[in-house]
Structure formats: C-alpha cells, structure tokens
C-alpha cells in the first residue's frame, strides 16, 4: 500500500472516530429514553420499554420549562434574523465610520465567555430595577445570538457579485424589487444558516439564562435542578425530539440548498 493511500485511510478513520465520539452522548441520551428504570435515577440500563413516551406530561414543570425554551428560541430567531440580516447587509456592503469598532464588538461578543455577558446583563437589569423573567431572558438571548446571525449574513453578502444587482437596476427594477427578487434569494442560505444557529444557541443556553431568567425555568435549567434528585426518562425523550427536529430541519435545508441553481 502506498504512503498516500495509507494516509487517506488513516484520515478517513480519524474523521469517523471523531464523529462517533461526538454522537456517542446523543446515542446514550436516545437509548435511555427507552430505559425501563424503576427508580428516580436513570443512569443504569434496566430493560427496554416504550411507556415513558406516553407519559411525557407526567412532570408539568418540565412541560412548562420546555415550552419556555421553545418560545424563547422562536422569538429569538425571529428578532435576530431580522436585525442580524440588516446588520450583515450593512457591514458587508457599505463602508461607514465606526465599522471597524462594530466588527470588533460583534466578534468580542462571540469570543467572550457567557459568564461575562450574563453577569453584565444581570448587573444592568438590577441597576435599572427590572424584574427578572421571560422578557429579560429574551433580551439576553437576542443580544448574544445577534452577532452570530450578523456575521453569518455578512460573510454571504461579501461574496455576492454586485454586477447582478446592477444589471437588475439597469433593466428598470426598483431598489425594493432588486432586493426581494435578486439580493434576498442570494443571501437566503446565509440567513437560514444564521437563524438555525440562533435557534440552537438559544434553546440550549444555560449560563446566560441562569443569570437573567429569574424564577422562570427553561429546559436546561430544569435539568440542572433535577440532577440533585434524579433525571427522569422524559428528559431523554424530550432531548431526543428536539434533536430529531434539528436534524430534519438541517437535512431539509441541505436538500433545498442543493436544488438551488
């Protein structure tokens, strides 16, 4: 066997090893959603069962926490997608005073630990006398997800060919028509990618939510509180459902992107 073929096989095996390592916790989570546990601690395999799938509403607080997480994530996606797309367009297309500082702030928001943003937002809300709850958690989620969407859209805008839009205007299209018929379809993959990223970041966030949510519980916060007495199988099932929805959306987006001309 040649050295090149051996290197290719080693690289191929290494990639699959990393993929298996990343998916192992997910596989364990899915498997323990079918565990016939007889105690509050769902950490050892005791047999296969489907009964937990029919008892998802056994913990009302867990259901409320999951709904809070979903509402937070959906609203965060709607807000950050609009604002982040506009910011990405402005940063990728125009040159203005303070653009460098804006880029620095966005990358700093991404690079800084969540503890820093959570503590700073907590101090801000306390100093202005705002009661912690769903609105403050939503503001926090929008602030830390906005940079991810803006940078994703900006990367897409930078790679656009401006001559296509100029050709549309030369043919009589207005600026509004050019945007919706030409610009927006071209940046749509970046917009969708940013929205999916914002949803994933929001629905599983723990640190910033812990600082800014007050008494409101989200799915990650409920799990953290339940670890002291035992995590029920319903948590594994809900995690499996969220993961399945994410996979379906990602696959649908990938198929749609391949079909685009």
Beta strands, then each sheet from edge to edge (+ up, - down):
end
